[in-house]
Amino acid sequence: MRNFFMGILVLTVLTSPVIAQQSCYSFEYQQQALRNNPGLTVAVQQVEQFILTQQGSAPVLQTASIGKGNPLITIPVVVHVIYNKAAENVSDQAIANMIKTLNLCFRKMHPDTIKTPARFNGLSADCEIEFKLATSDPQRRATTGIIRKYTPASNWDTDDKVKFAAQSGDNAWDAKSYLNIWICNLRYADGYSSIPGDEAAKDGIVLSYGALGKTVVHEVGHWLGLKHIWGDEFCGDDGIDDTPPQSTATPGCASGIRISCSNGPDGDMYMNYMDVTKDACVNLFTKGQKKRMQALFKNGGLRYSLFASTGLKEPLYQETPLPQDTATATRPTILKQPTLFPNPASNEVTLDLGNDLQWVGKAVYISNAQGLTVMQHQVSAKLQRIDVSRLKAGMYFLNAKREDGVTIKQKFIKL
């Protein structure tokens, strides 16, 4: 194995989420992430140390829920489509094609595999990792694995705001159980991945709605601990023993043997999915990259918890899906404050949550004038009816608070 230097040099490589195959904003994203979370350095180093100790160990054994009875690691996926204009609201078919591309590339089944040069063909690997849209959400309710949400934001930067409902994006599902993919109008980049070891709320990848080809393969590679083929510096090291050293990124669509960093006679592996070569010209992961990715699924690894996910289980609740948010730029949806009616009320009050789906599944509490909670109710619809017939006459307060800090405070009179 080529020497792999730890310390600041390695940290620079590790903390690179790295934008996908046409543009790269890794340095800016890395610096901002480290400024926002000083403890991230330690977490990233711990993930890297685990990978280094596990790469040479026995293969992953599929004994848990994912891949049970199957040699594959199967990852539940939830796709958050965050759109402002109709063109950004990508179709179910486009998402299905994206998942298909992931599976073909990670399983060494893509038609482009035949383009792998003979000099590298013996190194190419079936990574034995597959991806499926979730069938159960975190509450075990039926889901298609696709969430669609209108946003007033016309575009997004690589600052993770799209991952938070409070910023007009959408909150991640439990990162221990799902791969979260956000699709939006991403400026200046085709996509980027979270840094392995970062906080769960940011865990996942973000893609531009116009870049759903092999960009997703590149970014999921980062999500599974891979670095760029050139090690993110001139003649750098990506920590993989069967990827030759390479001077820098390879934009466009190269051909022939390109020698750099004394890597002759075979030259650069620019057709590797972790270069930034155009989609049509990338076609392989190596056996060493497979070992590195699979190391995260060993007991104690960052992705080991996915084996306990219920995301691909039969849902416990076959609830009627909520109406899809079909707002467009010409007929936008405006998030309005929740309202409570009638007021005064005799037997029932209705909590109107407008179009804010984030409240579904959350609890609301009713307290009396003395501040004592007298009722608790779980929200199951955007127009939630609550039976208050058993309450005594008087003044009451309805309160709720979400994890993102958004609150509801309503007062009503019970007759």
C-alpha positions in Angstrom: 0.0 0.0 0.0 1.2 3.5 -0.7 2.2 5.5 2.3 -0.8 7.2 3.8 0.1 10.3 5.8 -2.0 11.2 8.9 -2.2 14.6 10.5 -3.2 17.8 8.8 -2.6 16.5 5.3 -4.9 13.6 5.9 -7.5 15.8 7.6 -7.7 17.9 4.5 -8.4 14.8 2.4 -10.9 13.4 5.0 -13.0 16.5 5.4 -13.6 16.8 1.7 -17.2 16.0 0.8 -16.4 17.1 -2.7 -18.7 18.2 -5.4 -19.5 15.7 -8.2 -18.3 15.3 -11.7 -18.4 18.7 -13.3 -17.4 21.0 -10.4 -15.7 20.9 -7.1 -16.3 23.0 -4.0 -14.7 20.7 -1.5 -12.3 23.2 0.1 -15.0 25.8 0.8 -17.4 23.2 2.2 -14.7 21.7 4.4 -13.6 25.0 5.8 -17.1 26.0 6.6 -17.9 22.7 8.2 -14.9 22.8 10.5 -15.6 26.4 11.5 -19.2 25.5 12.4 -18.3 22.4 14.3 -14.8 22.4 15.9 -15.4 18.9 17.2 -15.8 17.5 13.7 -12.0 17.0 13.3 -11.9 14.4 16.0 -15.0 12.6 14.7 -13.5 12.5 11.1 -10.2 11.1 12.4 -12.1 8.4 14.3 -13.9 7.3 11.2 -10.7 7.2 9.2 -8.9 5.2 11.9 -11.7 2.6 12.0 -11.5 2.3 8.2 -7.8 1.8 8.3 -8.0 -1.0 10.9 -10.9 -2.8 9.1 -9.9 -2.7 5.4 -7.9 -5.9 5.7 -10.3 -7.8 7.9 -12.9 -10.4 6.9 -15.7 -9.5 4.6 -19.0 -8.1 5.9 -21.4 -10.8 7.1 -25.0 -10.1 6.3 -26.7 -11.3 9.5 -29.0 -8.4 10.2 -32.2 -7.0 8.6 -30.6 -5.6 5.5 -29.5 -8.2 3.0 -30.6 -11.1 5.3 -30.3 -14.3 3.3 -28.5 -12.3 0.5 -24.8 -11.5 0.0 -25.6 -7.9 -0.7 -25.7 -4.8 1.5 -28.9 -3.1 0.7 -29.3 0.5 1.7 -32.8 2.2 2.2 -33.0 5.5 0.4 -35.2 8.6 1.0 -35.2 11.3 -1.7 -36.2 14.8 -0.7 -37.2 16.8 -3.9 -37.1 20.5 -3.0 -38.4 22.6 -5.8 -39.4 26.1 -6.6 -40.1 25.7 -10.4 -41.9 22.9 -12.1 -38.7 21.7 -13.9 -37.0 21.2 -10.5 -39.8 18.8 -9.4 -38.2 15.8 -11.0 -40.4 12.8 -11.9 -40.7 9.5 -10.1 -39.2 7.9 -13.2 -36.1 10.2 -13.1 -35.6 9.1 -9.5 -36.1 5.4 -10.4 -33.5 5.8 -13.1 -31.1 7.4 -10.6 -31.5 4.5 -8.3 -31.0 2.1 -11.2 -27.8 3.9 -12.2 -26.5 3.6 -8.6 -27.1 -0.2 -8.6 -25.7 -0.8 -12.0 -22.4 1.0 -11.2 -22.0 -0.3 -7.7 -22.7 -3.9 -8.9 -20.4 -3.6 -12.0 -23.3 -4.2 -14.3 -23.5 -0.9 -16.1 -23.1 -1.2 -19.9 -20.2 1.2 -19.7 -18.2 -1.5 -17.8 -17.0 -2.8 -21.1 -15.1 0.4 -21.6 -12.8 -0.4 -18.7 -9.3 -0.6 -20.2 -7.7 -4.1 -20.1 -4.8 -2.8 -18.0 -7.3 -2.0 -15.2 -10.0 -4.6 -15.8 -8.6 -7.0 -13.2 -8.8 -4.4 -10.5 -12.5 -3.5 -11.1 -15.0 -4.7 -8.5 -18.6 -5.6 -7.9 -19.0 -3.6 -4.6 -21.9 -5.8 -3.5 -23.9 -2.8 -2.4 -27.4 -2.0 -3.6 -29.9 0.8 -3.0 -33.7 0.8 -2.7 -36.3 3.4 -2.1 -37.7 3.1 1.4 -41.0 1.4 1.9 -41.4 2.4 5.6 -40.8 5.9 7.1 -39.2 6.3 10.5 -42.7 5.8 12.1 -43.2 2.6 10.1 -45.8 4.3 7.9 -46.0 3.3 4.2 -43.9 5.5 2.0 -42.7 5.7 -1.6 -39.3 6.8 -0.4 -39.9 10.2 -2.2 -40.8 13.4 -0.4 -41.8 16.4 -2.5 -41.7 19.9 -1.0 -42.3 23.3 -2.6 -39.8 26.0 -1.4 -39.8 29.7 -1.8 -36.0 29.5 -2.3 -35.1 29.8 -5.9 -31.6 28.2 -5.6 -29.3 26.6 -3.0 -25.6 26.8 -2.1 -23.3 24.1 -0.6 -24.1 25.3 2.9 -26.5 22.5 3.9 -29.5 24.8 4.3 -31.5 22.6 2.0 -31.3 19.9 4.7 -33.4 21.9 7.2 -37.2 22.7 7.1 -36.5 25.8 9.1 -34.4 27.1 6.2 -37.2 26.2 3.7 -35.6 22.8 2.9 -36.5 19.4 4.4 -35.2 17.6 7.5 -33.3 14.4 7.2 -34.8 11.1 8.1 -32.9 9.1 10.7 -29.4 8.9 9.2 -28.7 5.7 11.1 -31.5 4.0 9.0 -31.5 5.8 5.7 -29.4 7.4 3.0 -30.9 10.8 2.6 -30.6 12.4 -0.9 -31.7 16.0 -1.5 -32.5 17.1 -5.0 -32.7 20.8 -5.6 -31.6 23.7 -7.7 -28.0 23.7 -6.5 -25.9 26.6 -7.7 -22.3 26.2 -8.9 -22.1 22.4 -8.4 -23.6 19.1 -9.5 -23.6 17.7 -6.0 -21.8 17.2 -2.7 -21.7 14.7 0.1 -21.6 15.1 3.9 -18.4 14.5 5.6 -18.3 10.9 7.2 -18.5 11.6 10.9 -20.5 14.9 10.7 -23.8 15.3 12.6 -26.7 13.2 11.6 -28.9 16.1 10.5 -26.5 16.8 7.7 -25.7 13.2 6.7 -26.4 12.4 3.1 -25.9 13.8 -0.4 -27.2 16.8 -2.3 -27.7 16.8 -6.0 -28.6 19.4 -8.6 -31.9 18.5 -10.3 -30.1 18.6 -13.6 -27.3 16.2 -12.6 -29.0 12.8 -11.8 -26.6 10.7 -13.9 -23.4 9.2 -12.5 -22.9 12.2 -10.2 -25.0 10.2 -7.7 -22.4 7.4 -7.9 -19.6 9.7 -7.2 -21.3 11.4 -4.3 -22.4 8.2 -2.7 -18.8 7.0 -3.0 -17.8 10.0 -0.8 -20.7 9.2 1.6 -19.2 5.7 1.9 -15.7 7.1 2.7 -14.0 7.3 -0.6 -11.8 10.2 -1.6 -11.0 11.6 -5.0 -8.7 9.5 -7.1 -6.0 12.1 -7.0 -6.1 12.5 -3.2 -7.3 16.1 -3.4 -3.8 17.5 -3.9 -1.1 17.3 -6.6 0.0 13.6 -6.8 -1.9 13.0 -3.5 -2.9 9.8 -1.9 -6.5 8.5 -1.7 -5.6 5.8 0.8 -6.3 3.0 -1.7 -3.5 0.6 -2.7 -4.8 -0.3 -6.1 -5.5 3.1 -7.5 -2.4 4.6 -9.1 -1.1 8.0 -8.0 -2.5 10.8 -10.2 -1.5 14.4 -10.5 -4.9 16.0 -10.4 -8.6 15.8 -11.6 -9.4 14.8 -15.1 -12.3 16.9 -16.5 -13.8 16.1 -19.9 -13.4 12.7 -21.4 -9.8 11.5 -21.6 -8.5 8.6 -23.7 -5.4 6.6 -24.0 -2.7 6.2 -21.4 -2.0 9.5 -19.5 1.1 9.2 -17.3 1.6 11.4 -14.2 3.3 11.1 -10.8 5.6 8.4 -12.2 2.6 6.0 -12.5 3.7 4.4 -15.7 3.2 2.2 -17.7 -0.5 2.1 -16.9 -1.0 5.8 -16.2 -3.9 7.6 -14.6 -7.1 5.8 -13.7 -9.3 8.7 -14.9 -12.2 6.3 -15.7 -12.7 5.7 -12.0 -16.0 6.9 -10.6 -14.0 9.0 -8.1 -12.4 11.2 -10.7 -14.5 14.1 -12.2 -14.4 12.7 -15.7 -17.7 13.0 -17.7 -20.4 10.4 -17.1 -19.8 8.6 -20.4 -16.2 7.9 -19.5 -16.3 6.6 -15.9 -16.9 2.9 -15.4 -15.2 1.3 -12.4 -14.6 1.1 -8.7 -11.6 -0.9 -7.6 -11.3 -3.8 -5.2 -9.5 -1.6 -2.8 -12.3 1.0 -3.0 -14.8 -1.8 -2.3 -12.8 -2.8 0.8 -12.8 0.8 2.1 -16.5 1.3 1.6 -17.4 -2.1 3.1 -15.3 -1.4 6.1 -17.9 1.2 7.2 -20.4 -1.7 7.6 -18.3 -3.7 10.0 -19.4 -3.9 13.6 -18.7 -0.5 15.1 -18.5 1.2 11.7 -20.3 4.4 10.7 -22.8 2.6 8.5 -23.2 -0.5 10.6 -26.5 0.8 12.0 -28.1 0.4 8.6 -28.4 -3.3 9.2 -31.0 -2.6 11.9 -33.0 -0.2 9.7 -36.7 -0.9 9.2 -36.8 1.3 6.1 -37.3 -1.7 3.8 -39.6 -3.6 6.1 -43.3 -4.0 5.5 -44.9 -0.8 7.0 -47.0 -1.2 10.1 -49.4 1.6 9.1 -51.0 1.9 5.7 -52.1 5.5 6.1 -53.7 7.4 3.3 -50.9 9.5 1.8 -51.2 13.2 2.4 -52.0 15.3 -0.7 -48.9 16.1 -2.7 -47.7 19.7 -2.6 -48.1 20.8 -6.2 -47.4 24.5 -5.9 -45.4 26.1 -8.7 -43.6 29.3 -9.1 -46.7 30.9 -10.7 -48.9 29.6 -7.9 -46.6 29.4 -4.9 -47.5 27.9 -1.5 -46.9 30.3 1.4 -46.3 28.7 4.7 -48.9 30.2 7.0 -49.2 30.2 10.8 -51.3 27.3 12.2 -54.8 28.3 13.2 -57.3 26.8 15.7 -61.1 26.9 15.2 -63.9 27.2 16.3 -63.1 29.4 19.2 -65.0 29.2 21.6 -65.5 25.5 21.1 -68.0 23.0 22.5 -66.9 19.4 21.5 -64.2 19.7 19.0 -61.4 22.0 17.8 -59.6 21.8 14.4 -56.0 22.7 14.1 -55.2 23.9 10.6 -51.5 23.4 9.8 -51.8 24.9 6.3 -49.3 23.1 4.0 -46.6 22.5 6.7 -46.2 18.7 6.5 -43.4 18.8 9.1 -46.0 18.7 11.9 -47.4 15.3 10.9 -46.3 12.7 13.4 -45.6 15.4 16.1 -47.4 15.8 19.4 -49.4 18.8 20.5 -50.3 19.4 24.1 -53.3 21.1 25.7 -52.8 22.7 29.1 -55.3 24.5 31.4 -55.0 28.0 32.8 -52.8 26.7 35.6 -50.3 25.4 33.1 -51.0 21.7 33.7 -51.1 19.5 30.7 -54.6 17.9 30.4 -54.4 16.4 26.9 -51.8 15.1 24.4 -52.6 14.4 20.7 -50.5 13.2 17.8 -50.9 15.0 14.5 -51.8 12.8 11.6 -53.2 15.3 9.1 -52.7 18.9 8.0 -56.3 19.5 9.1 -56.2 17.9 12.6 -59.5 17.5 14.6 -59.2 17.2 18.3 -62.0 16.0 20.7 -62.2 18.4 23.6 -65.7 17.3 24.8 -64.3 16.0 28.1 -62.6 19.2 29.1 -64.3 21.4 31.7 -65.4 24.9 30.7 -62.6 27.4 30.7 -59.5 28.7 29.0 -57.0 26.4 27.5 -53.7 26.6 25.6 -52.5 24.4 22.7 -48.7 24.1 22.5 -46.2 22.2 20.3 -42.6 22.4 19.5 -40.6 20.6 16.7 -36.9 19.6 16.8 -36.1 22.5 14.4 -37.4 25.0 17.0 -40.7 25.8 15.3 -43.6 26.2 17.8 -47.4 26.4 17.9 -49.1 28.5 20.6 -52.8 28.8 20.4 -55.4 29.8 23.0 -59.1 28.7 23.0 -62.2 28.8 25.2 -64.0 25.6 26.0 -67.8 26.2 26.5 
